[in-house]
Amino acid sequence: NTGDDFEHFGLHISPDADTLLYTLADMNNTELGWGRRDETWNVAEAGRQVGLDTWFRLGDKDLAVHLYRSQRLGQGVSLTQVCRELCSRFNVDTHIVPMSDDAVRTQVESDIGVLSFQEYFVKNKCKPKVSAIHFKGIEVAAPSPAFLDSLEDEQLRAIIICPSNPFLSIDPILSLPTLRERIKKCGKPVIVVSPLVQGQSIKGPTVKIMRELDLLCDVRTIAELYQDIATAIVIDRQDEAATDDVAAMGLAVHSAAIVMNTLQDKIDLARTLINISQTL
């Protein structure tokens, strides 16, 4: 998702791509939940001393990545290519692909005005009441070529929509013109992992936003959000009572332990998803 991207101190910041990069490179900061492990904050502290607005904290090591990305983009290189180069430099074999090389920016309409995603999420800590969410630039944005190539790859076996926030993390991607149609056309199973357990968010402001948008906070609503493209949904075992209602929407319903507190939890859920994909 590049709807979270923004320009800060003249640098192009790609939070989602960087989180994936640092995690797969085993250098993510697990205490903060973002940024790099063993980070230092000399530039941030010096910036604060001279009066820079430092509500969005950039660590020194993290800053080097943003400098590199901004330099390469300034040289005319695509964001897709920059992601590929950074993966290579960090010895990450997995392909990290931005949804688009075009600028798309998530904007949140709230009770204190229209906010950029980072203003809403970081500066205001998700506290403003949300009335609508828009993606500036989405009408003219195209999926990145590498994204489209992956959907047409003969080795593609399934598409997994992870338990991220449907409105802030997944919808920017699915709102790209023609993307939902392309996903349907590829003919592969689409497996959704619910971001809710017993009506509560696994992480982040999902339920808060659902309430503010007058949506019912349960897995039935999640299923409805993806009903047009999903083949199956994985819900937590605690939500099995909703199985029949969700199945009536035409989705295969699987239950599992979906809350991931440990690395083993993540491995177990990944294996479950692979097994499900092989049965579809």
Secondary structure, DSSP 8 states (H G I E B T S, - for coil): --TT-EEETTEEE-HHHHHHHHHHTT-B-TTTTSSBTT---HHHHHHHHTT---SS---HHHHHHHHHHHHHHHTT--HHHHHHHHHHHTT--S----SBSS--EEEEEETTEEEEHHIIIIISTT-S-EEEEEEETGGG--B-HHHHHHHH-TT---EEE-SS-IIIIIHHHHTSTTHHHHHHHHT--EEEE-SEETTEESSSSHHHHHHHTT---SHHHHHHHHTTT-SEEEEEGGGGGGHHHHHTTT-EEEEE-----SHHHHHHHHHHHHHHHHH-
